[in-house]
Amino acid sequence: MAEGAAVVSAESDCGGDLGAVEPERGVAPIKPQYLTTKEQFHEFLEAKGQEKPSQESEAVDPAGNDLAEPEAKRIRLEDGQTEDGQAEEAAEPGEQLQAQKRARGQNKCRPHVKPTHYDKNKLCPSLVQESAARCFYGDRCRFLHDVGHYLETKPADLGPSCVLFETFGRCPYGVTCRFAGAHLGPEGQNLVREGLVQAPPVRNGLDKALQQQLRKRKIHFKRAEQALRQLSRGPLPGPTPEATVPEGREAEGAPGQDNSDSQLAPQEPDTVGPPSGPLRTCGPLTDEDVVRLRPHEKRRLDISGKLYLAPLTTCGNLPFRRICKRFGADVTCGEMAVCTNLLQGQTSEWALLKRHPCEDIFGVQLEGAFPDTMTKCAELLNHTIEVDFVDINVGCPIDLVFKKGGGCALMNRLAKFQQIVRGMNQVLDVPLTVKLRTGVQERVNLAHRLLPDLRDWGAALVTSVSPGFSGSLSLSLWSSASPAPPSLPTRPPLLQLHGRSREQRYTKLADWQYIEQCVAAARPMPLFGNGDILSYEDASRALQTGVAGVMIARGALLKPWLFTEIKEQRHWDISSSERLDILRDFTHYGLEHWGSDTQGVEKTRRFLLEWLSFLCRYVPVGLLERLPQRINERPPYYLGRDYLETLMASQKAADWIRISEMLLGPVPPNFVFLPKHKANAYK
């Protein structure tokens, strides 16, 4: 009776139209008193945001069109009119057809990501770093050396306090900082606060000397070449210990020594072992820093029962991972890195491997299509970075990767797939994991067939993922190349399975029945599951299928406090002010990571806007008629409990920019944000 009365009262308050018992399919069930129309929603936001019309004029035109649309897609040249409204001269039919072809498609004619105004009136780095030495380029330097002229042309500060100065006592960006007023003296000198706090080191950076060697191709990958020679003789169903553990290995530095040049450089003739075969010795070997670890001696990766934040391209950056770690994520993984770009020494690609000290269990994900590049890249990372595991991306669905034979295309290229797994496993001293999808085509599952093969190939953990979702089948096993001695217990493999195929993308829910079948097929190996987890109930149902743990991707993008909800088994009705505080912490982490100068601020803003394109899909708990919100339910237009909650629910890029201005100040002139397609926002 109480429920019926509540429905009747809701219908009477809203005219009976919005209080329907059965909500629309695929739409989040929001209480009728909060529902509104699209026109009323935007009128409410415009009425409340009129105090800053000048800032919105750069993002919204007078007709109300969202400039986030690409230029070629927004301007259709209808009725023979140009952009300024003047009549267009008649063109040849062939030229008209060619113009239509250029205008079709999504994200065509996107502007360059890096704005050109960064290089205008840029101060010389020697002055920014306050170096005592004179500029190396002298009069040939293309940057400014007059600090006074630079300060005259520099834009106004974005805020009264600098995050880097407040946190660490010194801002390394000096006069170029967009918050420089907080730490500049009367003569423009960079102030240092007493009791200087050293910034925590971010590990896995790219050394300049190593970058030069990579670009000049002066690094020789001896272990990788030896493993590739063994694999070129044909697939070995059960490799011998000598084949898996090459003895002619170059001498490495002491444990913990980060001297990649000496480790990867060619050996002198007198230090190389005999090439005819493995060196046979008598008695035990004590040179643990010289002898390569056997597969059963590798460090174990035990993540059963832990919450795994999936690798997310673009949005899974280091500041976002710090946010998720704060809310309870146990395992984190870097963004997908292309092995060929790493071997070329690209700074932007190596930045994806950086690790914050708070990430206690951290891995990197590599993407490649060929055994030689993947094996060499694995050997390079084995000597130069600190990780707990290395993951092979066999789940990326985008065409750019799939058509080159990488990503989930490896599921149909078993010969190359086997060589990649075997080769990387031989050169790595940390566990090797593999991320898979259920298959390439819809209703054609392949993961259950690959599991026995991966066990024989020596993978340490297998992650089977499907499009848009980072759950996986994780297989942690001993390599068959060198079985563990009887005195050492053999640890069962760890499997992770994502219940989607490449062809399916986001059109359907994850197939947890298939994941449950793989759990039974994988016994006694533990299996991790992933897909459509947005609440602690979803995680509990996932664990009932027999999986050993869950991996979370889109759920963390919609609400990063999901890890706390799962661990505390409750729904968190988080307020809009608390959500804004989370975004403010993200901007602080971003300024620490990307810098507080103009380029760093705008990079932080763009990654914040990419994240806001997902956060707008979250519906507060107090507004829902039924708990929990499902990940495939889109929110209708609704008015929140306050203006900020309503603003965060907007799906217009202009409103996301307005939120960024609350945290990072006004946007620069001619700023246009083009959000990436959500299907490509993560793997």
C-alpha positions, 0 to 999 in steps of 0.5 A, spaced: 500 500 500 505 504 501 508 503 494 502 504 491 500 511 494 507 513 493 506 512 485 499 515 486 502 521 489 508 522 484 503 521 478 498 527 481 504 531 482 507 531 475 500 530 471 500 523 471 505 523 465 512 522 468 510 517 473 509 511 469 511 505 473 515 502 467 520 506 465 523 506 458 527 501 456 535 503 456 533 509 460 535 510 467 529 510 472 529 517 475 524 520 480 519 523 476 520 530 480 527 531 477 525 529 470 525 535 465 525 536 458 531 538 453 529 545 452 528 546 460 534 543 462 538 547 457 534 554 459 536 552 466 543 552 465 543 558 461 539 562 466 544 560 472 550 561 467 549 568 465 554 571 469 560 569 465 557 569 458 564 572 455 567 565 457 562 561 453 562 565 447 568 561 445 565 554 445 557 556 443 555 560 437 549 564 437 544 559 434 546 554 440 550 549 436 555 545 439 562 547 436 565 540 439 562 537 432 568 537 427 568 543 422 567 538 416 561 535 419 558 541 422 558 545 416 553 541 410 553 547 405 546 546 405 542 550 399 548 552 396 550 557 402 557 558 404 559 559 412 558 566 412 551 565 408 553 568 401 551 564 395 556 559 392 558 559 385 556 553 381 561 547 381 562 541 377 558 535 379 565 531 380 567 537 385 561 537 389 561 529 389 568 530 392 566 535 397 561 531 400 566 525 400 571 529 404 565 532 409 563 525 411 565 521 417 566 522 424 572 526 427 574 528 420 579 535 419 580 535 426 585 540 428 592 539 430 592 537 438 598 541 439 596 549 439 601 553 435 601 559 440 605 555 445 611 556 441 610 564 441 614 568 446 616 562 449 622 563 454 628 559 453 629 553 458 635 555 460 632 561 464 626 557 466 631 552 469 635 558 472 641 554 470 648 558 471 651 556 464 649 560 458 644 558 453 648 553 449 645 556 442 647 563 444 644 568 439 641 562 434 636 560 440 629 561 437 626 563 444 626 569 448 631 571 453 628 577 456 624 576 462 621 583 462 619 582 455 616 575 457 612 578 463 609 583 459 606 579 454 605 573 458 597 572 460 594 573 466 595 568 472 589 563 473 589 563 480 592 566 486 596 559 489 600 554 485 599 547 487 607 545 486 609 551 490 604 549 496 606 542 495 613 541 494 616 548 496 618 550 489 615 550 483 620 548 477 616 552 472 618 559 475 616 565 471 612 561 466 608 558 471 600 560 470 600 561 477 607 564 478 604 570 482 604 565 488 612 564 488 615 570 484 619 575 488 619 583 486 624 582 481 621 576 478 626 571 482 623 564 483 622 563 491 623 557 495 619 555 501 623 553 507 623 546 509 623 544 502 619 538 500 622 533 495 617 531 490 616 524 490 620 521 484 615 518 478 619 512 476 619 509 469 622 515 465 626 515 459 633 517 460 636 522 454 642 517 453 637 511 452 633 515 447 639 517 443 641 510 443 634 508 441 634 513 435 640 511 432 639 503 433 645 502 437 642 497 442 643 490 441 638 485 444 642 479 445 637 475 449 631 477 444 635 475 438 637 468 441 630 467 443 627 469 436 632 464 433 630 458 437 623 460 435 624 461 428 626 453 428 619 452 429 614 451 435 617 447 440 611 444 444 615 443 450 622 447 450 628 444 454 630 448 460 637 450 456 632 453 450 628 457 455 634 459 460 639 462 455 646 462 458 650 466 454 647 472 457 650 479 458 652 481 465 647 485 468 648 490 474 647 489 481 639 489 483 636 495 483 641 499 478 638 503 473 643 503 468 640 501 461 646 503 457 651 498 460 645 492 460 643 493 453 650 494 450 654 489 446 659 485 450 666 485 449 669 479 446 672 476 453 665 477 457 661 473 452 660 465 453 661 460 448 656 461 442 656 453 441 652 452 447 650 453 454 655 453 459 656 447 463 658 448 470 659 444 476 656 445 483 651 451 485 651 457 482 651 463 486 652 469 481 644 471 482 645 477 478 648 474 472 644 468 472 637 468 469 631 466 473 628 460 471 620 460 469 618 457 476 623 462 480 620 469 477 616 473 482 609 471 483 603 475 481 598 474 486 592 478 485 586 474 487 581 477 490 583 484 488 580 490 485 584 491 478 583 498 474 583 496 467 588 499 462 584 505 459 587 509 453 587 516 454 583 516 460 587 511 464 593 516 465 597 517 471 593 522 475 586 518 474 590 512 476 592 516 483 584 518 484 582 510 483 588 508 488 585 513 493 578 510 492 581 503 493 583 500 487 589 495 488 592 493 481 593 498 476 596 498 469 598 503 464 595 505 458 596 501 451 603 503 449 605 501 442 612 497 442 614 500 435 614 507 438 617 505 444 623 502 440 624 508 436 624 512 443 618 516 442 617 521 448 610 521 448 610 513 448 614 512 454 610 517 458 605 512 458 609 507 462 610 512 468 609 510 475 607 513 481 609 511 488 602 510 490 601 504 485 604 498 489 602 493 484 603 496 477 604 493 470 604 496 463 601 494 457 604 493 450 601 492 443 604 489 437 603 484 431 610 481 430 614 477 435 621 481 433 618 487 435 615 485 441 620 481 444 625 486 443 621 491 447 620 486 452 627 485 453 628 493 453 623 494 458 625 488 463 632 492 464 629 500 464 623 500 468 620 497 474 614 494 473 610 488 477 608 485 470 607 486 463 601 485 459 600 483 452 594 487 448 590 482 444 583 485 445 584 492 442 578 492 437 580 499 433 581 498 426 588 502 426 591 496 430 586 490 428 588 491 420 595 491 422 595 484 425 595 487 432 590 487 438 584 482 437 587 480 430 592 476 434 587 471 436 586 469 429 594 469 428 596 463 432 603 462 430 605 469 431 601 469 437 605 463 440 611 466 438 610 473 441 608 469 448 614 464 448 619 470 446 617 475 451 616 470 456 624 468 455 626 475 456 622 477 461 624 477 469 617 479 471 610 475 470 607 476 463 600 477 462 595 476 456 589 480 455 584 477 450 576 478 448 571 472 447 573 472 440 573 477 434 566 475 431 560 475 434 557 469 437 564 465 435 567 465 441 575 463 441 577 464 448 576 457 451 580 454 445 586 458 447 586 457 454 590 450 453 595 453 448 596 459 453 598 454 458 603 451 454 606 457 451 608 459 458 604 465 459 603 468 467 596 471 466 591 471 461 586 477 460 581 475 455 577 482 454 571 484 449 570 491 446 569 497 450 570 493 456 576 491 460 574 485 464 579 479 462 581 472 463 587 472 467 591 465 466 597 465 471 601 459 470 608 455 470 611 455 464 612 448 461 619 449 459 622 448 466 617 445 471 618 447 478 621 442 482 617 438 487 620 442 493 616 448 490 609 448 490 606 449 483 602 455 483 595 455 479 594 459 473 590 466 473 585 467 468 581 473 466 575 473 461 572 479 458 565 477 455 565 481 449 567 480 442 570 485 437 564 485 432 560 486 438 563 493 441 558 496 446 551 494 442 550 488 448 551 486 455 557 482 457 556 475 456 557 472 463 554 465 462 560 464 457 565 467 463 562 462 467 563 456 462 570 458 462 571 458 469 569 451 469 573 450 463 579 453 467 579 449 473 583 449 477 586 455 474 583 462 478 579 466 473 578 474 473 572 477 470 570 483 467 564 487 464 558 492 466 560 492 473 557 499 476 555 497 483 557 492 488 551 488 486 554 487 480 561 485 483 557 480 487 553 477 482 560 477 478 563 473 484 558 468 484 560 465 477 566 463 480 571 468 478 577 470 483 576 477 482 573 483 477 577 488 473 573 495 472 574 499 466 568 504 464 565 503 471 571 507 474 570 512 469 563 513 471 564 513 478 571 512 481 569 511 488 566 504 485 572 501 488 570 504 495 563 501 494 565 494 492 569 494 499 564 497 503 558 494 500 554 500 500 551 505 495 555 512 496 550 518 495 556 522 493 554 530 493 556 535 487 561 538 492 564 532 493 565 530 486 567 537 484 573 536 490 575 529 486 575 533 479 579 539 483 584 533 486 585 531 479 587 537 476 592 538 482 595 531 480 595 533 473 599 540 474 604 536 478 604 531 472 604 535 466 606 541 469 603 548 471 605 552 465 601 554 459 602 547 455 601 543 462 595 547 464 591 546 457 593 538 457 590 537 464 584 541 461 583 536 455 584 530 459 579 533 464 574 534 459 575 527 456 574 524 463 568 529 464 565 526 457 564 519 461 562 522 468 556 526 465 553 519 465 553 518 472 546 519 476 546 520 483 543 515 488 538 520 491 535 521 484 534 514 482 527 510 483 531 503 483 538 501 485 543 500 482 544 504 476 546 499 470 551 501 465 547 500 459 542 505 461 543 512 459 540 518 463 534 522 461 534 530 462 533 531 469 534 537 474 539 535 480 538 537 487 543 543 486 545 547 480 552 544 480 549 537 480 545 539 474 551 542 470 555 535 471 549 532 468 550 536 461 552 532 455 554 538 452 562 540 451 560 547 452 558 545 459 564 541 460 568 547 459 565 551 464 566 546 469 574 546 467 574 553 468 571 553 475 578 549 476 583 551 471 581 558 470 578 561 463 580 557 457 584 561 452 582 564 445 580 560 440 579 554 444 575 548 441 574 541 445 573 535 440 572 529 444 574 523 442 569 517 440 568 513 446 569 507 443 576 509 442 577 512 449 579 505 452 581 498 451 
